[in-house]
Amino acid sequence: MKTQEAVKLFEALSSDIRLDLFRLLVKNAPQGLVAGDIAKELGIPPTNLSFHLRALTSAGLAHVEKEGRFLRYRADIPLMLEVIAYLTSECCHNSPEQCANYRQASGIAPEFLPERK
């Protein structure tokens, strides 16, 4: 991942509503949610929701699929994990043993973090 790609993703998540929205889609992966259910869950009017959904889909963080008269939104989980890898790939570059200590202290399952070599 290049820095400009990461910036685009962070800009898309820089709103509290969009961050909550993305986390809701992640929580409901892989099936995703239809727009009406998202609006109910987050208590957002449909017009506001469409604005925020457009920002996430434009950044590639979410994908939309038409199901009859409904739109189903899904988080792009591989992209989310790529962002995590981007942020952590050079952790303690000159001190991998310290990075291992940080990873252990974080409580995050090791499979969610890229391996240090």
C-alpha positions as protocol buffer text, in pm:
chain_id: "A"
residue {
  index: 1
  type: MET
  ca { x: 0 y: 0 z: 0 }
}
residue {
  index: 2
  type: LYS
  ca { x: 125 y: 345 z: -86 }
}
residue {
  index: 3
  type: THR
  ca { x: 97 y: 645 z: 143 }
}
residue {
  index: 4
  type: GLN
  ca { x: -153 y: 825 z: -82 }
}
residue {
  index: 5
  type: GLU
  ca { x: -382 y: 519 z: -78 }
}
residue {
  index: 6
  type: ALA
  ca { x: -368 y: 511 z: 302 }
}
residue {
  index: 7
  type: VAL
  ca { x: -442 y: 884 z: 322 }
}
residue {
  index: 8
  type: LYS
  ca { x: -753 y: 835 z: 108 }
}
residue {
  index: 9
  type: LEU
  ca { x: -876 y: 560 z: 341 }
}
residue {
  index: 10
  type: PHE
  ca { x: -808 y: 760 z: 657 }
}
residue {
  index: 11
  type: GLU
  ca { x: -986 y: 1062 z: 511 }
}
residue {
  index: 12
  type: ALA
  ca { x: -1291 y: 843 z: 444 }
}
residue {
  index: 13
  type: LEU
  ca { x: -1287 y: 727 z: 807 }
}
residue {
  index: 14
  type: SER
  ca { x: -1225 y: 1073 z: 955 }
}
residue {
  index: 15
  type: SER
  ca { x: -1590 y: 1123 z: 1048 }
}
residue {
  index: 16
  type: ASP
  ca { x: -1733 y: 968 z: 1362 }
}
residue {
  index: 17
  type: ILE
  ca { x: -2040 y: 855 z: 1165 }
}
residue {
  index: 18
  type: ARG
  ca { x: -1834 y: 692 z: 891 }
}
residue {
  index: 19
  type: LEU
  ca { x: -1610 y: 523 z: 1145 }
}
residue {
  index: 20
  type: ASP
  ca { x: -1917 y: 385 z: 1327 }
}
residue {
  index: 21
  type: LEU
  ca { x: -2065 y: 284 z: 993 }
}
residue {
  index: 22
  type: PHE
  ca { x: -1752 y: 101 z: 882 }
}
residue {
  index: 23
  type: ARG
  ca { x: -1723 y: -78 z: 1217 }
}
residue {
  index: 24
  type: LEU
  ca { x: -2088 y: -184 z: 1186 }
}
residue {
  index: 25
  type: LEU
  ca { x: -2020 y: -330 z: 841 }
}
residue {
  index: 26
  type: VAL
  ca { x: -1712 y: -509 z: 974 }
}
residue {
  index: 27
  type: LYS
  ca { x: -1920 y: -649 z: 1260 }
}
residue {
  index: 28
  type: ASN
  ca { x: -2173 y: -780 z: 1009 }
}
residue {
  index: 29
  type: ALA
  ca { x: -1921 y: -928 z: 767 }
}
residue {
  index: 30
  type: PRO
  ca { x: -1938 y: -1110 z: 541 }
}
residue {
  index: 31
  type: GLN
  ca { x: -2313 y: -1078 z: 480 }
}
residue {
  index: 32
  type: GLY
  ca { x: -2319 y: -698 z: 519 }
}
residue {
  index: 33
  type: LEU
  ca { x: -2633 y: -493 z: 575 }
}
residue {
  index: 34
  type: VAL
  ca { x: -2895 y: -326 z: 362 }
}
residue {
  index: 35
  type: ALA
  ca { x: -2908 y: 52 z: 379 }
}
residue {
  index: 36
  type: GLY
  ca { x: -3236 y: 62 z: 573 }
}
residue {
  index: 37
  type: ASP
  ca { x: -3096 y: -160 z: 848 }
}
residue {
  index: 38
  type: ILE
  ca { x: -2783 y: 53 z: 869 }
}
residue {
  index: 39
  type: ALA
  ca { x: -2994 y: 368 z: 905 }
}
residue {
  index: 40
  type: LYS
  ca { x: -3198 y: 209 z: 1186 }
}
residue {
  index: 41
  type: GLU
  ca { x: -2893 y: 73 z: 1365 }
}
residue {
  index: 42
  type: LEU
  ca { x: -2707 y: 404 z: 1359 }
}
residue {
  index: 43
  type: GLY
  ca { x: -3011 y: 630 z: 1389 }
}
residue {
  index: 44
  type: ILE
  ca { x: -2919 y: 824 z: 1075 }
}
residue {
  index: 45
  type: PRO
  ca { x: -3168 y: 967 z: 826 }
}
residue {
  index: 46
  type: PRO
  ca { x: -3140 y: 795 z: 484 }
}
residue {
  index: 47
  type: THR
  ca { x: -3021 y: 1112 z: 309 }
}
residue {
  index: 48
  type: ASN
  ca { x: -2733 y: 1156 z: 553 }
}
residue {
  index: 49
  type: LEU
  ca { x: -2654 y: 787 z: 539 }
}
residue {
  index: 50
  type: SER
  ca { x: -2622 y: 784 z: 160 }
}
residue {
  index: 51
  type: PHE
  ca { x: -2364 y: 1065 z: 183 }
}
residue {
  index: 52
  type: HIS
  ca { x: -2151 y: 864 z: 426 }
}
residue {
  index: 53
  type: LEU
  ca { x: -2195 y: 537 z: 238 }
}
residue {
  index: 54
  type: ARG
  ca { x: -2080 y: 708 z: -81 }
}
residue {
  index: 55
  type: ALA
  ca { x: -1762 y: 825 z: 95 }
}
residue {
  index: 56
  type: LEU
  ca { x: -1682 y: 471 z: 211 }
}
residue {
  index: 57
  type: THR
  ca { x: -1758 y: 310 z: -124 }
}
residue {
  index: 58
  type: SER
  ca { x: -1562 y: 577 z: -312 }
}
residue {
  index: 59
  type: ALA
  ca { x: -1258 y: 502 z: -95 }
}
residue {
  index: 60
  type: GLY
  ca { x: -1302 y: 129 z: -152 }
}
residue {
  index: 61
  type: LEU
  ca { x: -1370 y: 51 z: 213 }
}
residue {
  index: 62
  type: ALA
  ca { x: -1718 y: -77 z: 133 }
}
residue {
  index: 63
  type: HIS
  ca { x: -1886 y: -235 z: -167 }
}
residue {
  index: 64
  type: VAL
  ca { x: -2250 y: -218 z: -266 }
}
residue {
  index: 65
  type: GLU
  ca { x: -2462 y: -479 z: -438 }
}
residue {
  index: 66
  type: LYS
  ca { x: -2819 y: -440 z: -559 }
}
residue {
  index: 67
  type: GLU
  ca { x: -3060 y: -701 z: -423 }
}
residue {
  index: 68
  type: GLY
  ca { x: -3397 y: -642 z: -582 }
}
residue {
  index: 69
  type: ARG
  ca { x: -3496 y: -298 z: -459 }
}
residue {
  index: 70
  type: PHE
  ca { x: -3243 y: -297 z: -175 }
}
residue {
  index: 71
  type: LEU
  ca { x: -2876 y: -202 z: -165 }
}
residue {
  index: 72
  type: ARG
  ca { x: -2652 y: -426 z: 45 }
}
residue {
  index: 73
  type: TYR
  ca { x: -2325 y: -285 z: 173 }
}
residue {
  index: 74
  type: ARG
  ca { x: -2024 y: -491 z: 276 }
}
residue {
  index: 75
  type: ALA
  ca { x: -1694 y: -387 z: 430 }
}
residue {
  index: 76
  type: ASP
  ca { x: -1381 y: -470 z: 233 }
}
residue {
  index: 77
  type: ILE
  ca { x: -1215 y: -678 z: 503 }
}
residue {
  index: 78
  type: PRO
  ca { x: -898 y: -758 z: 302 }
}
residue {
  index: 79
  type: LEU
  ca { x: -843 y: -384 z: 249 }
}
residue {
  index: 80
  type: MET
  ca { x: -893 y: -318 z: 620 }
}
residue {
  index: 81
  type: LEU
  ca { x: -630 y: -581 z: 702 }
}
residue {
  index: 82
  type: GLU
  ca { x: -399 y: -429 z: 441 }
}
residue {
  index: 83
  type: VAL
  ca { x: -429 y: -93 z: 622 }
}
residue {
  index: 84
  type: ILE
  ca { x: -339 y: -261 z: 951 }
}
residue {
  index: 85
  type: ALA
  ca { x: -41 y: -424 z: 781 }
}
residue {
  index: 86
  type: TYR
  ca { x: 63 y: -88 z: 635 }
}
residue {
  index: 87
  type: LEU
  ca { x: 54 y: 76 z: 977 }
}
residue {
  index: 88
  type: THR
  ca { x: 243 y: -200 z: 1155 }
}
residue {
  index: 89
  type: SER
  ca { x: 481 y: -340 z: 894 }
}
residue {
  index: 90
  type: GLU
  ca { x: 783 y: -141 z: 1008 }
}
residue {
  index: 91
  type: CYS
  ca { x: 716 y: -144 z: 1380 }
}
residue {
  index: 92
  type: CYS
  ca { x: 1044 y: -102 z: 1567 }
}
residue {
  index: 93
  type: HIS
  ca { x: 1236 y: -161 z: 1246 }
}
residue {
  index: 94
  type: ASN
  ca { x: 1571 y: -184 z: 1421 }
}
residue {
  index: 95
  type: SER
  ca { x: 1436 y: -371 z: 1721 }
}
residue {
  index: 96
  type: PRO
  ca { x: 1202 y: -655 z: 1617 }
}
residue {
  index: 97
  type: GLU
  ca { x: 1211 y: -805 z: 1967 }
}
residue {
  index: 98
  type: GLN
  ca { x: 1058 y: -484 z: 2107 }
}
residue {
  index: 99
  type: CYS
  ca { x: 790 y: -499 z: 1839 }
}
residue {
  index: 100
  type: ALA
  ca { x: 709 y: -854 z: 1950 }
}
residue {
  index: 101
  type: ASN
  ca { x: 662 y: -722 z: 2305 }
}
residue {
  index: 102
  type: TYR
  ca { x: 427 y: -448 z: 2181 }
}
residue {
  index: 103
  type: ARG
  ca { x: 228 y: -697 z: 1976 }
}
residue {
  index: 104
  type: GLN
  ca { x: 188 y: -925 z: 2275 }
}
residue {
  index: 105
  type: ALA
  ca { x: 87 y: -634 z: 2501 }
}
residue {
  index: 106
  type: SER
  ca { x: -172 y: -513 z: 2247 }
}
residue {
  index: 107
  type: GLY
  ca { x: -392 y: -819 z: 2292 }
}
residue {
  index: 108
  type: ILE
  ca { x: -451 y: -836 z: 1916 }
}
residue {
  index: 109
  type: ALA
  ca { x: -451 y: -1188 z: 1775 }
}
residue {
  index: 110
  type: PRO
  ca { x: -119 y: -1247 z: 1594 }
}
residue {
  index: 111
  type: GLU
  ca { x: -291 y: -1350 z: 1271 }
}
residue {
  index: 112
  type: PHE
  ca { x: -420 y: -994 z: 1229 }
}
residue {
  index: 113
  type: LEU
  ca { x: -74 y: -841 z: 1224 }
}
residue {
  index: 114
  type: PRO
  ca { x: 185 y: -891 z: 950 }
}
residue {
  index: 115
  type: GLU
  ca { x: 481 y: -1104 z: 1040 }
}
residue {
  index: 116
  type: ARG
  ca { x: 807 y: -930 z: 1122 }
}
residue {
  index: 117
  type: LYS
  ca { x: 1115 y: -1073 z: 958 }
}
